[in-house]
Amino acid sequence: MDVAEFMGFVTGVLMFMEETRIIFPGDRVNIGQISSIVIKFLNDTPARWNEPACNLVVDALMKAFPCKK
């Protein structure tokens, strides 16, 4: 998968999340930064690579930007 496809996938997951438990810090986060967070999460958790990709994207972002409610 190339970078553009990966970023498109991550963007698609964000667009279609039904229940958001992610709080982004203002409007300062762009898709490049979000993709980097997901890549780091994937590199740190190779044991989870067999799980659905959309779940991994959501889990990566929930870990990075938890809702503090």
Steps between C-alpha positions, in 0.01 A plus 500: 500500500642838415485813715206658316292181531585471869409861572178457302410193703566679828291796381218265404501334842481842665212609277290193570556454871153472653590565861795725563700467817780711359558864587744672268685801646333781307549523126875448517503132402527413131472170317877468475535519877209263553654251256833521683325417827337197340831385349673526838219303663527229234878480541460475879233227487595241236312229690175674401567511125253216443211719621280708268688810385215735587506379862872567521457855368226573754700348787811697403310827501309423820834436670654821364197725552284353777173662598554620856129500596 
